Amino acid sequence: MPPKSSLSMSWMLQYLRPVKGRMALLLLLLLATTALQLVNPLIVQRFIDRANESGALSGLLTLAGLYLAIAVLIQLFTISVVYLGNDVSWRATNRIRGGLLKHALRLDMKFHNVKTPGEMIERIDGDVTHMSNFFALFIAKIVGSFVLLAGILVYMFFYDWPIAAVMTAFTVASICVMYAIRDMGVNASQAERQASAALFGLIEERIAGIEDVQANGGVPRLMNRYHRAMRKVFLTGRRAWMLRVMPWNVTVVLFTVAVTAVLLLSVRQYLNGHITLGTLFLFFQYTQMLNEPIEQLGDQMQEFQKAKSGMRRTRELLSLRSEIKEGQEEWLPEGPLSVSFEGVSFGYNEDHRVLHDVSFELKPGERLGLVGRTGSGKSSISRLLLRLYNSDRGVIRIGGTDIRNLSLPALYRRVGMVTQDVQLFDGTLRDNLTLFNPNLTDEEILRTTEQLGLRSWIDAMPAGLDSRLSSGGSSLSAGEAQLFALTRVFLTKPSLIILDEPSSRLDAATEAALQTAVDQLLAQCTGIVIAHRLSTLDNVDKIMVLRQGRIAEFGSREALASDPTSEYGRLLITNREEELA
Ligand SMILES: Nc1ncnc2c1ncn2[C@@H]1O[C@H](COP(=O)(O)OP(=O)(O)OP(=O)(O)O)[C@@H](O)[C@H]1O
C-alpha cells in the first residue's frame, strides 16, 4: 500500500493540472451561482415587506421580475456547472484510466497470471469511475459550499447576532463531525470495490470458458459461486454505504435542532417588533439555505470516502513495478539472429523449478526442433526468450546481446512467436493480420499469403481482407486461426521465430499446406519449432529433447535420427510419438 501522504490532494491535482482553465471557469460559475442564491431571499424579503405595507403594484412586479430573472440565471449557471464538472471529470479520469491500462500492459506475466481480466477491468475502469464524481465537483463544491456558508453567516451577524450565533454553532458542529468521521467508510468502501472486482473476474472467467461450462453441465455450480460472490458484494456494499452516510445522518439531526432554535428566536423578535415579517422570512430562508451547503459537504464527504478507496487501489496498482526491467540496447545484427542459453534456470514460483541449467546454442539461420513430454518446459523456453518472464539464473543472448540489455520494442521487432492460442481482435481480417499497422499495404498482405500458399483461404472469406472477425476467435476454426497466426507473424518479417505447436489443430491435408508455409518462413530466419508430432520436424537442423526441465539430448537432427541409441532415433524408429503426448 502506498504511504498515506501519497494519497494526498497532490496526487489528484496532477491529473487536474491539464484542465486547470476549465476548473477555474467552473469555480467562477459556482461562485456566481452562490452569490445569486444569496440575493434572491433578499428580494423576497423586500417583496413581503412592501406587500405588507400595501406598496405600489409596479414596485412589487419589478421585484417579482427580478426574482424570476435571477432564478433563471441560477438554473443556467447550474446546468453549466454540471456540464463543466462532468467534462473536467471525464478528462481527468480518462487520463488515469489510460495511465492504468498502459501500466497494466507493462506489468509482467507473474502479475497477470494471478489476475483475471474481469478483475483488471474493474480496477482500470470501475475504481476510476468511483473517483469521477469526486474529480468532477469536489473542489468546486467544497469551495462553493464554504463561500455560501460564509456569505449567509456574515450577513446574519450584521442583522441579528444571537440568531447568527446559533447558525454558526450548528455550522461549526456539523463540519467538525463530518471532519472527525470523514474516513469512517474508506476501508469498507475498499472492501466493496474488492468484492465487486472479484465478481467481475468470476463472470468474465466463466463467460470466457462458456463452452467448457456448458459441456460439463457446470451452470448450476457456476450460479452457486456467482450468488456467493454477489452476496459478498451486497454485504460489503451495505456496510460501506451505512458508514458513508453517517456524517449526513448526524448533520440532519443537528439541522433540525438549529432550525427549531432559529425559528423560536426569530418569532420572538418579530413579536417584539424588532424585525419585520419579510426579515422573519429571510432568517427562515437563510437557515434553510444553510442546510444545502452542509448537505453538499456531506455528499462530498461520501464521494471522498468512495474516491479515497478507489484512489488507494489505483495507487496500489500504479506502484507495482514490472519484474521485467527494460534494457537500453536497440541494435541487433541484420538478418537471422543467433540464440544462446547459458546455464539458464527458471521457475514460475520459488519452490518449483521448471528449467534446470539449460545451455545450448543456435547459429543464425539454424532451425531447432524442441520435443519433450507435456510439462517438460518447452513453452517456458519460448516465454523466457520473449521476456515474458525473467530467468532465475543464467544468460540468454539473441544476436550476441544479453536480452536483459535489449529494449523490449527492439526485441519484439525482431522476434516473432506463434502460440497454440491465437488471439483475435474485433476488427477486419486486415486489421488482425497487420495488428492495426497501417503501413502494411494490401498488396504486401496478399503477396505474403500467396507466397505462403494461404491465398485461397483469404479468398474464401466473404469480403476478403475486409471480412470482419470478432474477438475471442469464435469466427475462425482452430486450424484456420493457426494459419492466420502464421501469416500475421510472416508479415512482421522476424529474424527469429518461435512456433509453439503450429500444426497441433490441423488435419493432415491442411498440415501439409502449412508445412510448406512454415518451411518458407524458416528459410528466412532462425527458428525454434515446438512440436508433439515428429513429422513437423522433418526439415529442422537440430533437435533438443527436454525431460523434466533438463536437456536430455541435443544435436544435429540427421545424426540423432540415424543413431538408433539416441532418444530421438528410438522415437522415430518405433514411431512412438504418443510417448510425447
Ligand atoms: N503460468 C504458470 N504458472 C505456474 N506454473 C506454470 C505456468 N505455466 C506452466 N507452468 C508449469 O511449468 C511446467 C512447464 O510448463 P510448459 O508450459 O513449459 O511445458 P510444455 O513442455 O510446453 O508443455 P506442453 O507440451 O503441454 O505445452 C509445467 O509443470 C507447468 O505446470
The ligand as an SDF file (V2000), in Angstrom:
LIG
                    3D

 31 33  0  0  0  0  0  0  0  0999 V2000
    1.8590  -19.7050  -15.6080 N   0  0  0  0  0  0  0  0  0  0  0  0
    2.3500  -20.7450  -14.9360 C   0  0  0  0  0  0  0  0  0  0  0  0
    2.3960  -20.7060  -13.5980 N   0  0  0  0  0  0  0  0  0  0  0  0
    2.8990  -21.7470  -12.8760 C   0  0  0  0  0  0  0  0  0  0  0  0
    3.3610  -22.8850  -13.4420 N   0  0  0  0  0  0  0  0  0  0  0  0
    3.3230  -22.9740  -14.7770 C   0  0  0  0  0  0  0  0  0  0  0  0
    2.8150  -21.9160  -15.6000 C   0  0  0  0  0  0  0  0  0  0  0  0
    2.9050  -22.3000  -16.9040 N   0  0  0  0  0  0  0  0  0  0  0  0
    3.4570  -23.5420  -16.8870 C   0  0  0  0  0  0  0  0  0  0  0  0
    3.7010  -23.9480  -15.6250 N   0  0  0  0  0  0  0  0  0  0  0  0
    4.3200  -25.2140  -15.2160 C   0  0  0  0  0  0  0  0  0  0  0  0
    5.6310  -25.2530  -15.7700 O   0  0  0  0  0  0  0  0  0  0  0  0
    5.9450  -26.5440  -16.2540 C   0  0  0  0  0  0  0  0  0  0  0  0
    6.4060  -26.4250  -17.6990 C   0  0  0  0  0  0  0  0  0  0  0  0
    5.3460  -25.9110  -18.4870 O   0  0  0  0  0  0  0  0  0  0  0  0
    5.4910  -25.6470  -20.0420 P   0  0  0  0  0  0  0  0  0  0  0  0
    4.2610  -24.9500  -20.4800 O   0  0  0  0  0  0  0  0  0  0  0  0
    6.7920  -25.0120  -20.3190 O   0  0  0  0  0  0  0  0  0  0  0  0
    5.5180  -27.1240  -20.5820 O   0  0  0  0  0  0  0  0  0  0  0  0
    5.4480  -27.6590  -22.0950 P   0  0  0  0  0  0  0  0  0  0  0  0
    6.5610  -28.6250  -22.2460 O   0  0  0  0  0  0  0  0  0  0  0  0
    5.4000  -26.5300  -23.0520 O   0  0  0  0  0  0  0  0  0  0  0  0
    4.0500  -28.4070  -22.0640 O   0  0  0  0  0  0  0  0  0  0  0  0
    3.0190  -28.6680  -23.2870 P   0  0  0  0  0  0  0  0  0  0  0  0
    3.6480  -29.6620  -24.1760 O   0  0  0  0  0  0  0  0  0  0  0  0
    1.8260  -29.1940  -22.5990 O   0  0  0  0  0  0  0  0  0  0  0  0
    2.7700  -27.3400  -23.9290 O   0  0  0  0  0  0  0  0  0  0  0  0
    4.7030  -27.3790  -16.0570 C   0  0  0  0  0  0  0  0  0  0  0  0
    4.9010  -28.1640  -14.9010 O   0  0  0  0  0  0  0  0  0  0  0  0
    3.5920  -26.3840  -15.8140 C   0  0  0  0  0  0  0  0  0  0  0  0
    2.6550  -26.8890  -14.9030 O   0  0  0  0  0  0  0  0  0  0  0  0
  1  2  1  0
  2  3  1  0
  2  7  2  0
  3  4  2  0
  4  5  1  0
  5  6  2  0
  6  7  1  0
  6 10  1  0
  7  8  1  0
  8  9  2  0
  9 10  1  0
 10 11  1  0
 11 12  1  0
 11 30  1  0
 12 13  1  0
 13 14  1  0
 13 28  1  0
 14 15  1  0
 15 16  1  0
 16 17  2  0
 16 18  1  0
 16 19  1  0
 19 20  1  0
 20 21  2  0
 20 22  1  0
 20 23  1  0
 23 24  1  0
 24 25  2  0
 24 26  1  0
 24 27  1  0
 28 29  1  0
 28 30  1  0
 30 31  1  0
M  END
$$$$
